[in-house]
Amino acid sequence: MVSAKEASVQQLFSVQTVKVQKIKTSHSKKNYGFVKANEARVYEVSPRFGGFVEKLYADKIYKYVKKGEPLAVVYSPEVYKAKEDYVNSYNYTKNRPNKGMLKSAKLKLALLEVAPNEISQVIKMRKVSPNTTIYAPQSGYIFMKNINEGSAFNAKTNLFEIVNLDDVWVEVKVFEDDVKWLKHANDFRVSFKTTDKTYETHTKFLYPNLSPKEATLTMRLTLANKDHSLFPGMYADVISKDKAKEYLTLPQSAVILKNGKYYVFVVGEFEGEYEPMEVDIKPLNNETYIITSGLNAGDEVVNNALFMMDSDAQINGLY
């Protein structure tokens, strides 16, 4: 059996060495994606009645409107009649104990989604206006407009689509091979060409649908966007990281591949002696290996001239 002293490479020239380090870090991957409107913040304005547009306030596509802001004033024969029925019911029942008729007439206006303040005005003024106002259900940008002043529309017609951009989605294409790793990723940093700000999020959702043509899945991130700097269609760089763990590491320059196996040259007992040792590794990044077996923290190995070490080791039959 060859002793540790004998099973070594003796080198007379100066070599650089490095110690195995224990570090706490995380893996990272880079992907690309696009901003998309949060579907939960897309609002359709589809009246439950038909009518005609008398005045259009939301008259431009991509106009920003606030919640409760008037979008259009319309005339609806159905709503006009319901208002009259409500006033008549009020007049009929105000001196009578039975209020069921009044409640029914008010409920009809509510089911037609007439604004509560407009319903209150009907009784307060004892006067029925032929027009009714459609208000914005939420703040946002008008991404779709299907009417103009003077337009007629039917019940259930989608007149406007309002998109709130207070938060947005970033959809990222990921390869099937990355799915297992991404399940443990919990830190995502997203950057854009249009801003120097880096957005951070810790939640993601993998769509349960694989594209067979591209062999990719879609990962969805949600980003806060209160200043509306981000908008649908923007290109995003996404850096994802898993939870930080402790690893034993060496620079790639300290490891050599030989016959399908990885070796390092450990500093021997005597000066100028270096013993080849097989190790198990996996990459941490482009410059560093994780040592999974074969070495301990603090072990010292050669960090240069590995080709000369390799040559000497072969000559001495150490492999």
C-alpha positions in Angstrom: 0.0 0.0 0.0 1.3 3.4 -1.0 1.8 5.8 2.0 0.4 9.3 2.0 4.0 10.6 1.7 4.7 8.3 -1.2 1.3 8.9 -2.9 2.0 12.5 -3.6 3.4 14.9 -6.3 6.6 16.7 -5.4 6.9 20.1 -6.9 9.9 22.4 -6.6 8.3 25.4 -8.1 6.1 27.8 -6.2 2.4 27.0 -6.2 -0.7 28.9 -5.1 -3.0 27.2 -2.7 -6.5 27.9 -1.4 -8.5 26.6 1.5 -12.0 25.0 1.4 -14.4 27.6 2.6 -17.8 27.2 4.2 -20.1 29.9 2.9 -23.8 30.7 3.2 -25.3 31.6 -0.1 -28.1 30.9 -2.5 -28.3 29.7 -6.1 -29.6 32.1 -8.7 -31.0 31.8 -12.2 -31.9 34.4 -14.8 -35.1 34.3 -16.9 -37.0 36.8 -18.9 -40.7 37.8 -18.9 -43.3 40.3 -19.7 -45.6 42.6 -17.7 -49.3 41.7 -17.9 -52.3 43.3 -16.3 -53.5 41.6 -13.1 -56.6 39.8 -14.2 -58.2 40.4 -10.8 -57.9 44.1 -11.4 -59.6 44.2 -14.8 -63.2 45.6 -14.5 -65.8 45.4 -17.2 -68.6 48.0 -17.2 -71.6 46.1 -18.6 -74.9 47.8 -17.7 -77.9 45.5 -16.9 -80.1 47.8 -19.1 -80.0 49.1 -22.6 -80.1 52.7 -23.7 -78.6 55.6 -25.5 -75.5 57.7 -24.7 -76.3 61.3 -24.0 -73.0 62.5 -22.6 -69.6 60.7 -22.7 -67.0 61.6 -20.1 -64.7 58.6 -20.6 -64.2 59.6 -24.2 -60.6 58.5 -24.8 -58.8 55.2 -24.7 -56.2 54.9 -21.9 -57.8 57.8 -20.0 -57.3 57.4 -16.3 -60.5 57.5 -14.2 -61.0 57.3 -10.5 -63.4 55.1 -8.6 -66.9 56.7 -8.6 -66.1 59.1 -11.4 -68.8 59.4 -14.0 -68.1 57.6 -17.3 -71.3 58.4 -19.2 -74.8 59.9 -18.9 -77.3 57.7 -20.7 -81.0 57.5 -21.3 -82.6 54.1 -20.6 -86.4 53.6 -21.0 -86.2 50.7 -18.6 -84.5 52.7 -15.9 -86.7 55.7 -16.4 -89.8 53.6 -15.9 -88.3 51.9 -12.8 -87.7 55.4 -11.3 -91.3 56.4 -12.0 -92.5 53.2 -10.4 -90.4 54.0 -7.4 -91.8 57.5 -7.0 -95.3 56.3 -7.5 -94.8 53.6 -4.9 -93.5 56.1 -2.4 -96.4 58.4 -2.9 -98.9 55.5 -2.6 -97.4 54.0 0.5 -96.2 57.0 2.5 -99.5 57.1 4.4 -100.1 53.3 4.3 -98.7 50.7 6.7 -97.7 48.3 3.8 -94.2 49.2 2.5 -93.6 46.0 0.4 -94.4 47.8 -2.8 -91.9 50.5 -2.1 -89.2 48.0 -1.2 -89.9 46.1 -4.4 -89.6 49.2 -6.5 -86.3 50.2 -4.9 -84.9 46.7 -5.2 -85.6 46.8 -9.0 -83.5 49.9 -9.3 -80.7 48.3 -7.2 -80.8 45.2 -9.4 -80.4 47.4 -12.5 -77.3 48.7 -10.7 -78.5 52.3 -10.6 -76.1 54.2 -8.3 -77.3 54.4 -4.7 -77.0 58.2 -4.6 -79.2 58.4 -7.7 -81.9 56.2 -6.1 -81.8 58.5 -3.0 -82.2 61.6 -5.2 -85.4 60.1 -6.8 -87.2 60.3 -3.4 -85.5 63.4 -2.2 -86.4 65.5 -5.2 -89.8 63.7 -5.9 -88.8 64.2 -9.5 -87.6 61.6 -12.1 -84.8 62.5 -14.4 -84.9 60.7 -17.8 -81.1 60.2 -17.6 -79.0 58.0 -15.5 -75.2 58.1 -14.9 -72.8 55.2 -15.2 -69.8 55.4 -12.8 -66.4 53.9 -12.7 -66.4 50.8 -10.4 -62.7 51.1 -9.7 -59.8 53.5 -10.5 -57.8 52.6 -13.5 -57.1 53.1 -17.2 -59.7 52.7 -19.9 -58.2 49.9 -22.0 -61.3 49.4 -24.1 -64.2 51.7 -25.1 -67.1 50.5 -27.2 -69.4 53.6 -27.3 -69.4 57.2 -28.5 -71.8 60.0 -27.8 -75.1 59.2 -29.4 -74.4 55.4 -29.4 -77.2 52.9 -28.6 -76.3 49.9 -26.5 -78.1 46.8 -25.4 -78.2 45.3 -21.9 -75.0 43.3 -21.0 -72.9 45.1 -23.6 -69.4 45.7 -22.4 -69.1 49.4 -22.7 -65.7 49.9 -21.0 -62.8 47.8 -19.7 -61.0 49.5 -16.9 -57.6 48.2 -15.8 -56.1 49.0 -12.4 -52.3 48.9 -12.5 -51.7 49.3 -8.7 -50.1 45.9 -9.0 -49.2 43.9 -12.1 -48.2 40.4 -13.1 -44.9 39.4 -14.7 -45.2 36.2 -16.6 -41.9 34.3 -17.0 -41.2 31.3 -19.3 -39.3 28.6 -17.5 -37.9 25.3 -18.8 -39.3 22.0 -17.4 -35.9 21.2 -16.0 -36.0 24.3 -13.8 -39.4 23.5 -12.2 -38.0 21.4 -9.3 -35.5 24.1 -8.4 -38.0 26.9 -8.7 -40.3 25.2 -6.2 -37.6 26.1 -3.6 -37.0 29.6 -4.9 -38.4 32.3 -2.7 -36.6 35.5 -3.7 -37.3 37.2 -7.0 -35.7 40.4 -8.3 -37.2 42.0 -11.4 -35.6 44.8 -13.4 -36.7 46.8 -16.5 -34.9 49.0 -19.1 -37.3 51.9 -18.4 -36.4 52.3 -14.7 -33.4 51.9 -12.4 -35.6 50.5 -9.7 -35.3 46.8 -8.8 -38.6 45.2 -7.8 -38.6 42.4 -5.2 -41.2 39.8 -4.4 -41.2 36.5 -2.5 -44.3 34.8 -4.0 -44.8 33.0 -7.3 -47.3 30.8 -9.0 -46.5 28.2 -11.6 -49.3 27.7 -14.1 -50.2 24.0 -14.2 -49.9 23.9 -18.0 -46.9 22.8 -20.0 -46.3 24.0 -23.5 -45.3 20.8 -25.4 -43.9 22.8 -28.3 -41.5 24.8 -26.2 -41.2 22.5 -23.2 -41.8 25.5 -20.9 -44.1 26.5 -18.1 -45.2 29.9 -17.1 -44.3 31.4 -13.7 -46.3 34.4 -12.5 -44.9 37.0 -10.2 -47.0 39.9 -8.7 -45.3 43.3 -8.4 -46.5 46.4 -6.5 -46.9 49.3 -9.0 -48.4 52.2 -7.1 -46.6 54.8 -9.2 -47.7 53.1 -12.4 -44.2 52.9 -13.8 -44.9 49.5 -15.2 -47.4 48.7 -17.8 -48.5 45.7 -19.9 -46.0 44.5 -22.5 -42.8 45.7 -20.8 -39.8 43.3 -21.0 -38.5 42.1 -17.7 -35.2 40.5 -16.4 -35.9 38.2 -13.6 -33.3 36.9 -11.1 -34.6 34.1 -8.9 -32.8 32.8 -5.8 -33.5 29.8 -3.5 -33.1 29.9 0.3 -29.6 30.5 1.5 -27.7 27.4 2.6 -24.2 26.6 3.9 -21.9 25.0 1.3 -18.3 23.9 1.2 -16.7 25.6 -1.8 -13.6 25.9 -3.9 -12.9 28.0 -7.0 -13.2 26.1 -10.3 -9.5 26.8 -10.8 -8.7 24.3 -8.0 -10.5 21.3 -9.5 -9.5 19.2 -12.5 -11.6 16.8 -14.5 -9.8 13.5 -15.2 -11.4 10.4 -16.9 -14.9 11.6 -16.0 -14.0 12.2 -12.3 -13.0 15.4 -10.5 -9.8 15.7 -8.5 -8.0 18.2 -6.3 -4.4 18.2 -5.1 -4.3 18.4 -1.3 -1.3 19.9 0.4 0.7 17.0 1.8 2.4 16.5 5.1 5.8 17.7 3.8 6.6 20.9 2.0 6.2 20.7 -1.8 4.1 17.5 -1.7 0.6 17.4 -3.1 -1.8 14.4 -3.0 -4.5 13.9 -5.7 -7.9 13.3 -4.1 -11.2 12.5 -5.9 -14.1 14.8 -4.9 -17.8 15.1 -5.7 -18.8 18.5 -6.9 -21.6 20.5 -8.4 -21.6 24.1 -9.7 -22.6 26.9 -7.5 -22.0 29.6 -10.2 -19.7 30.2 -13.1 -16.6 30.5 -10.9 -17.3 28.3 -7.9 -17.9 24.6 -7.2 -19.8 23.1 -4.2 -17.8 20.2 -2.6 -20.4 17.6 -1.7 -17.8 15.0 -0.5 -14.1 14.4 -0.2 -13.0 17.5 1.7 -13.7 19.4 4.9 -13.7 23.1 5.7 -10.1 24.4 6.1 -8.5 21.7 3.9 -5.8 23.3 1.7 -5.5 22.4 -2.0 -3.5 23.7 -5.1 -5.2 26.5 -7.0 -2.9 26.8 -10.0 -0.7 24.8 -12.4 -3.1 21.8 -12.2 -1.9 20.6 -15.6 1.6 20.1 -14.3 0.2 18.4 -11.2 -1.8 16.1 -13.4 1.2 15.3 -15.5 3.3 14.4 -12.5 0.6 12.4 -10.9 0.3 10.3 -14.1 4.0 9.7 -14.3 4.0 8.6 -10.6 1.0 6.4 -11.2 -1.1 8.1 -8.6 -4.4 8.0 -10.5 
